[in-house]
Structures are given as C-alpha cells and as structure tokens.
Amino acid sequence: MAVGHGRGGLDLGLGPVTLSWTVAILGFVGYMAASRKDVQRDNTP
C-alpha cells in the first residue's frame, strides 16, 4: 500500500500507511480487551 504504482502498490506513502495500521491494531486490541470476547469461561461444576 505504501509503495509506488510501479511496484504494485497504492502509492499512499509510508507514514499514512503506518499510522493507519497502528490505529487499526490498537483499536482491535482495545476492543478485545474491553469486551473480553477472547476469554474462555470455565464451565466446570
């Protein structure tokens, strides 16, 4: 995504692509931490 069109990319630049991925990853990790959807509950009696 960051590389030029000649190399098969979208020519968006390294800074914006890095920032976008960082925000996306932090958002996903924050969501998983807050919702605790990734934690298995122990259902043993």
N, C-alpha and C positions, 0 to 999 in steps of 0.2 A: 504494500500500500504506500510505503514511503518513497520507493524508488521511482525513477522516471518511466515514461511510457515505453521508451526503447528497451527497457529491461523487463517489461511486463507488469509494471506497477501502475498505480493511480496518480503518481506524482503529487502526493499531498504534503510531503516533507516529513523529516524525522521527528521534529518537535511536536506537531499536532497529533501525529500517529501515536507517539509515546504517551502523550498526555491523555488521549482518548482511551488507550488500553489501560492505563493506570487507573483512571476514573471508573472504567467498567469493572476491573478486577476488584478494586476496593468496594465498589457498590455491591457486587455479588458476595464478597466475603462478609461485608456488614449485614447484608440481608440474611445470609445463612446463620450468622452468629446471633442475630436478634430473633429470628423465627425458630431456631433450633430444629429445623426440619431434617437436618442431617444426623441427629442424635437418635439412636435406637433406644426405646424404652424397655426395661426389663419386666416382662410379664410373668415371671415365675411366682407361684404362690408361696 
